[in-house]
């Protein structure tokens, strides 16, 4: 798929498909009771992008909002945690960290047939292509610096000071994540992949020491943030479903994977002339993050293997939902086909980190 086709498919909204329709009367009543300043009537559209928690644009005569809900149907344990998304944004918003304003969380599945929350609509630019073809070298550098600095600022937030001391266990993050995604993978497994079985054995035995603990996003990438319309500044970090307390270096390594992913019209940068484009090199990006946080960043091959393994587990869940007919976007089928390539790349990084075949 070309970058133009990809952007057309993923950006913007569509009419809500029949299977994703909500009870608008029930939603209107809930918003009137729970969303400050709400005045109906409302109209709904569904955002094209994403396949985990379905996301809607809610327009009213006075304001626009965003609604994120769990998928309808059977869910894997601990998946699609919209309540956790809401909680972390509610904790970060008062600190000035760039997240949408959270308006309300509904944990009663009877209202629209699933848990959901409502937040403000961030009015700015969504960027998908890591090469930033519509920007100058200076603008590209500013955008990447803003991404790195915003992540660093998240990792410097004190969980105790913002009410997130119990948002997750502060230690053994990678071990817990490996156990979680192994379980999720096994619950949604559709074929045997020997390299995945080997990673499931090897990763828990080779975890690097965790030096720090912080709030981690878990899916921090270019298309999960909104930039100001007229500045190269992050105004909203989105999609907090995988957030918890954990190892900031593992979180940062997930972002750095983009420098090693082939360019394909999405976030990958491998093969591009970064200097000519004005995009920081790996060394410059790491140096900037370390200077802002003071956190040591060791060689990242193990973390790359871990993050690709985790992504494969996530994609396997999407693949199972495609098979079951409950995936929430047309893009989900294409995403589900990435499981084996992700496992193969994870295995390659694991070998670079010391895995013996």
Buried (B, 14 or more C-beta within 10 A) or exposed (E): BEBEEBBEBBBEBEEBEEEBEBEBEBBBEBBEEBBEEBEBEBEBBBBBBBBBBBBBBBBBEEBEBBBBBBBBBEBEEEBBBBBBBBBBBBBBBEEEBBBBBBBBBBEEEEBBBBBBBBBBBBEBBBBBBBBBEEBEBEEBBBBBBBBBBBBBBBBBBEBEEBEBEEBBEBEBBBBBBBBBBBBBBEBBBEEEBEBBEBBBEBBEEBBBEBEBBBBBBBBBBBBBBBBBEEEBBBBBBBBBBBBBBBBBBBBBBBBBBBBBBEBBBBBBBBEBEBEEBBBBEBEBBBBBBBEBBEBEBEEBBBBBBBBBBBBBBBBBBBBBBBEEEBBBBEBBBBBBEBBBEBBBBBBBBBBBBEBEE
